[in-house]
Amino acid sequence: MSVLWLWDQLDTRSAIIFIVLLLLVSDYLKHRDGKNFPPGPFWVPFVGDLFSMTSDQPHLYMVKLTEKYGDIYSLRLGGSKSVIVNGYKLAKEALLTQGYALTGRPQLAIYDRIYYKKTGVALSNGYTWKEHKRFALTTLRNFGVGKKSLESIIMEEAKFFVEAFEEERGQPFNPHFTINNAVSNIVCSIILGRRFEYSDSQYRELQHLMNRGIYLEGSWWAWFYNAFPGLMKYLPGGHNELFSSYGKIQDFLREDIRNHKKDLDPMSPRDYIDTYLVEIEKRKNDPAAEFNDDTLCSDTFDLFVAGGETTATTLRWALLCMAQNPHIQEKVHAEIDSVLGQTHLPSMEDKANMPYTEAVVHEIQRVGDIVPVNLVKMTTEDMTIGGYLIPKDTTVLINLSSVLNDKNEWETPDTFNPGHFLTPDGKFQRKEAFMPFSAGKRPCLGEPLARIELFLFFTCLLRKFTFRAPEGTSLTSDAITGFTRAPMPYKICAIPRGQTA
């Protein structure tokens, strides 16, 4: 009895039922768990757990599932399964103990659209990633990251930053884009060789595009696009705004790259772009490394967006935390006055003598929880996490939020407490569970720069101002979660120190 004969015997209704059953069985067989694969919730055919992951705060949904499945489990998001890792113990096992097997990046559909031709250092794999990572780290060091020369650039920018706050004359204002502009100027000085005036309309538009893109990149539009790209590319929605926002930023960077080519002096590169253009010539006989114009645009895009947004968002949390915790702000003021006095400007050398301020900066990062779910990773070989087998080419998400709020690692995880980073005698202490930049083989490349910016900008602001909520209002810790977790828009008063409110 042939299948064709059986098909001929079916009426329309029966044929539809047969097709649906066939598709359901095929979907189940394709996505059933392998041997010793992490368990997970029951998933809807074809869609999986996608609707549950498209909440406003997916990292909290991930934590909720640990109550039933433990700190490691699997979720089906559209047509593929992902392993979710929660808590410090398993995050350490995945990122550090077995980090050698977790260095890949899956090729998500959304990034195929954003990057168009070539992914940058954040999302590339294999030899290309290794060579671009090496180049990026070397070039960032050559242009001052970790050196006194970069400190002077940051301190010069800090003058404009403080002046912008002084112009508000203690009145309520939204510091969002002033902070974004100041932080992005440091990145711009490294990759583009120049800074921008805060009043520059094109620069402000770029900041708006970047903030909108960062939010949409972590929204449910992005989750759905990754799951069903063939369908979503024909539908209206926030995913199209995401591609448009990031596309305009890339157009700006491509134009800047063209301008760099016009007056490039290979013997005296001025910035990251110049250095990369020189490297393209050096690597002509090494096509596998993919040093070319398209990858240059992607690399500068990664540095421009990621290098500014996360640090700026942390500083927005910093002002909020200080206004909400005036007793802690007073202690920071006292330490700054004791170490710096009235005339000495802060430097990274002062950090060793300012343990309380450093502890506060670290606690701001922990409570701010800037990147709740790290960039997705992919196993490059079979590995074992928490006793479960994770096959090669499996997508893995590390819930960094669960690490920064792990009740087994932090005394008061739900409270702003600088004591998390202080010894009983008041000395600064590092904590292994402090992973805001991720860890292992593929942490955030901008971590060294961010640490310098956060300490110097924060200290310069607290040296000059007391931050308070506008009279008659209260400040909320509610957040807007996209790719980053940012505070709700707020207004604050920057009162010059010594002046009464």
Buried (B, 14 or more C-beta within 10 A) or exposed (E): EEEEEEEEEEEEEEEEEEEEEEEEEEBEEEBEEEEEBBEBBEBEBBBBBBEBBBEEBBBBBBBEBBEEBBBBBBBBBBBBBBBBBBBBBBBBBBBBBBBEBBBBBBEBBBBBBBBBEBBBBBBBBEEBBBBBBEBBBEBBEBBBBBEEEBBEBBBBBBEBBBEBBEEBEBEBBEBBBBBBBBBBBBBBBBBBBEBBEBEEEEBBEBBEBBBBBBBBBBBBBBBBBBBBBEEBEEEEBBBBBBBEBBBBBBEBBBEBBEEBEEEBEEEEBBBBBBBBBBBBEEBEEEEEBBBBBBBBBBBBBBBBBBBBBBBBBBBBBBBBBBBBBEEBBEBBBEBBEEBBEEEEBBBBEBBEEBBBBBBBBBBBBBBBBBBBBBBBBBBBBEBBBBEBBBEEEBBBBBBBBBBBBBEEBBEEBEEBBBBBBBEEEEEBEEBEBBBBBBBBBBBBBBBBBBBBBBBBBBBBBBBBBBBBBBEEEEBEEEBBBBBBBBBEEBBBBBBEEEEEE
